[in-house]
Amino acid sequence: MSMLEVCAVALALAYVVLAIYQNRLCWLAAIASALLYILIFWQVRLYLEAALQGFYIAMGIYGWFAWHQEGNQASSPIRIWSARRHMVACATLVVLSLILGGVMDRWTDAASPFIDAATTVSALLATWMVARKLLENWLYWIAIDLASIGLYLSRDLSLTAALFAGYVMLAVWGYREWRAQWQLQTS
């Protein structure tokens, strides 16, 4: 465990808690955490996780502007997807994970290329879902975070694995909070 990892974890936790409260500052914490995690993941040969951090930075910038400020909270409503849309999304994630994992397995020395690919492509979608304020983002994050725990433990990133265990609990909380607000919006 390094001081770099401690800082990255603290900022990542701040991001999720602020996102649960729909506080626009969550995006600044996400950007700062992602910058640190680029270095961390590169050092342990989780190249797709490192590349994913670049996407998080871009989404942090997008989210900052998409969640326009109204009392420092996002003013756009929470939305949901149809079951059909989720089935298409999940099928697409499986195919992309297999393709990207195969490429990483063949052409790099990546650790756990298929799990790395699956968590990476799924996180791309889930992050976009947060920025678009889709309720189900939290359910996707629960699955991603559970898979990530084992991945990080396999690379001796115990603090990051603990962070993702905490993320599971935070995602459950986030889902409950956003669902309650969504129900108020639709009634």
Secondary structure, DSSP 8 states (H G I E B T S, - for coil): --HHHHHHHHHHHHHHHHHHTTBTTHHHHHHHHHHHHHHHHHHTT-HHHHHHHHHHHHHHHHHHHHS-EETTEE-S--B---HHHHHHHHHHHHHHHHHHHHHHHHHS--SSHHHHHHHHHHHHHHHHHHHTTBTTHHHHHHHHHHHHHHHHHHTT-HHHHHHHHHHHHHHHHHHHHHHHHHHHHH-
